[in-house]
Amino acid sequence: MYHRDMVKSLFIEFRFGERSLKGLTDSGANHLIIAMNKLNRNRWQVLEKTGIKLSISVNAFDYGCPLNPKAKEKLFERIKKVLAFNSTEIWLDHFRFDGHWEAIKENRIPGIHQECQWCRGQERVKALVDIAQEVKKMLPKGVSLGYFAVPYKETEVPELVSGLGQDHGQLAETFDLLSPMLYHRMIKKPVKYIHDYVVWLKEKTQKPILPIIQIKDMPDELPDKLSEEEITAAFKEAARPPSIGVAFFCWDHAIEKGKSELIKKLFKQRG
């Protein structure tokens, strides 16, 4: 499924339009995850010329209930649209029920979607698995399907499963790849949590794990105090086996904060 080399990935949001494309060829990246919502044919053609492996991230659900028929219909429309780009890898973002997991406090997730007419009485994990299987059937042979995993263990944060519906063990039976969103500062975890979590997730799912880490403090309104030393330490933790590599969220942030050279240095040091 993957080349033997370490995956060195960049998430691209096109926050700065065409400027977001600059420097990619020389970044050391061998893999890109491109946000679908601002992708067009011209940008795709420019990216193809880099020779870097391209994948696309699709926002699975807008805010609201994933079981709303309109939400599912919109997801399937997005999948059809993304397939026109002939990417061999598709990632589902926000593949869960609503909940502000980034603002977790005392192992509780605020803002979890309350039961509504669509999901009342439904088992949330099973509902998401069923949708994932429908998406999987839409993909041509040779196209891999991944999702961005909320980076908690259900033994510590039960609402990961009961509220968000992300039982990584069950979802992994349908998905080919997982990318835990290990933004350690955002969730107030030490750097070493990155590797610890990758080990746990690999044991639970037995699927390729590509951790995605932050390049600046988030959310955007926070002053950026994430140092080069801490980014380097996080990168090293994320790159340790059984990880298949490291993804940075995101290239646009690196451009904004003048950290693109640091990414280049870290990627090229890994050969």
N, C-alpha and C positions, 0 to 999 in steps of 0.2 A: 504493500500500500504506500509506503514511504521510502524515499531514498535512504541509504544507510547513513548519510551525513546527518548531523544535528539539524533540526528544523529551526531556522532563524527567521522569525515572522514579525511582520508589522501590520497592525490594524490601521486602516486608512478611512477617515470619515469625510474627507474633502471639506474641512472647515474653511480652508483658504482657497477653495476653487482649484485652479490649475497649479497654483503654487504648491499645493499638497503633493504634486507629482515630482517635484524637483528633488534631486539627490538620491532617488531610490536606487538607481543603477549602481551607485557607488556606496550604498549603505551597508553592504555586506549581507543583506537579507537574501534568503533563497525561497521565501514564501511570503505571500501577502494575503491578508483577509480584508476584503473591500466591502464597505457598507453599501448595500443595494440602493438605499433611498436617494443617493446623489450620484449614482453611477449612470453613465450614458454610453452610447456606442463609441464616440470619439475618445473618451477617457479610457475605455476598455482597450481600444486599439493602441493607444500610447502605452498602456501597461503591458500589453502583449509583447511589445518591442523590447521590453527590459530583459526578457528571457527568464524572468522569475516566475515560479509556480504561483498561479492565481486561484484564489478561492473567494467566495462571496458570502457575506453575512446578510441574512434576511430577518427583519423584525417579525417574529412569529405572530404576536398579538399586540394590538394597541390596548390602551387601558380599558378595562372592562372584563367581562367574563369570557374565557377561552371557549366555553361551550355555547355561547351565543352563536346561532347558525351564521349570522353575518360575519362574525370574527373568523370562523373556520373558512367560510367562503373567501374572505379577503386573503387569508394565508395561502389557500390553494391558488388563487390568482397570482400572488407574488411568486410562488414556486414556478408556475408556468412562465412568468416573465423572466425569472432568473435563468431558467433552462435555455433560453434563447442565446445566452452568452457562452454556452458550451463549456462552462466550468466543470472540472471533474471533482469539485469539492464544494459543498454547501453547508453553511453553519446557521443554526437557528438561534437567534437572540431572543431574550424575554420569553422563552418557552416554559411558561409557568403561569400560575395564578398571581395576581398582583400582590405585592408586599414590599415594603421599603427595607430590603435585607441589608442594604449598606448602612442603615442607621440602627442596627441591632443594639439592644441595650439589655444587659443581664440575661442574655440568651433568649430574648423575646424579639420577634420581628414586628415592627409597627405597620399599620395600614394594610393588613391582610384582607383580601377580598372576602366580603361576607356572602353568605348563601343568597342566591338570587333565584329567579324563576328558572334559569337554565341549569344551574348546578345543584339545586336543592336535592339532597338525598343521593348525590353522585359521589363515587369514590374518586378523588381528584387524581391520584396517581394513575389509576386505570384509564381515566378519561384522557389524560395526556399520552399515555402509551398508545391508546387507540388512534389518536390523531397522528402521532409519529408514524405509526404503521401505514396510515393512509398516505402520508407524505412520501414515505419510503417506496410505496408502490408506484408513485408518479415518476420516480427517478429512473433514467436509463441505466442499463448495466454499466458498471465502471464509475458511477458517480457516488462518492462517499457522502455520508450525512453525519454532521456533528452538531453539538449544542454547547452553549456556554453554561457551565454549572455553577450554581450558587455555592460558595466554598465553605460549607459547614458539614458537620457530621450529625446525622439525625439523633445519635445518642446524646449529643450535647444541645442540639437545637431541634426539638421534635417538630416544630412548625415548618421546618424545611419540607417535610413530607405531608403533614396534616394540613398545612395552610397553603404552601406554594405548590405542592404536588410533585416536587422533584425528589423522587426516590431514585438515586443514581444507579443503584443496582438493577432496578427494573427497567429504567429507561435505556440503560446500556445494552440491553438485549436487542434493541431495535437500532440504536445509533452505532456508527462505526468509530467515532472519535469524540473525545470530551475535552473541553477547555475550561478548567476551573478558573474563575475570576479572582485570582489571588492578589487583590489590591490590599496588601497587608496593613498599610497605615489607615486606610479607610475603615477597615473592620477591627482596628486596634489590636493587631496581632504582631508578635515579634517576627523578624525575618525568617527565623528557622521554621516557622509554621508553614512556609511555602513548601519546603521539601517534605515535611511531615505529612502534609495533606495529600501531596501527590502520591506518596507511598500508600496511604490509606485508600485513596480513590482507585489506584491501580489494583490493589488487592481485592477491592470490592467489585470492580467491573471487568477486570482483565482486558481492557481496551486501551488503545494508544491514548496517552494523556499529554496534552500540550498546554501547560500553564500559561496564563496571560497575566502580566504584571504591570503595575503603574509606572509611568515615567515622571509624573508630577503629582502633587497633592490634589486630591479631588474631594468634593465637587469644585467646580471652577471658581466659586466665590472665595474659596480658601486661598490664603497666600501660599505660594509654593516654597516649602522648606525642605523638600526631599533632596538630600545631598547626593553628589556623585558617589561618595563612599557607600551610602546606603543602597543606591540603585545597583551598584556593582555587587554588593553582598546579596541583594535580592536576586539578581541575575544568576549568580553562582548557585544559589539554593534551587532556583527553578530549573537549572540545567542538569542537576544531578539525576542520575538514573533512579527510578525507571522512567523519568520524563523523556519524551522524544525530542524536546527542544524548548525554546522560549519564544513567546509572543509578547510584544510591547503594545500596551494601550496608552497612547496611540502615536503614530507618526506625526499627526497634526500637533499634538502637545509638544513633541520633541522640537518641532520647528518653532513653535510659539515661545518656548522657554530656552531656546538655544542649546538643546541637548542632543541634537542629531549627531554631532561628532562623537559623543559618548557612546551612543548606540553603535555607530560605525566601529569604534575601537573595541567594544565588547564582542561584537559579532566576528570581527576579523581575528581577534585573539583566539577564538575557538576553532579556527581553521575551516 
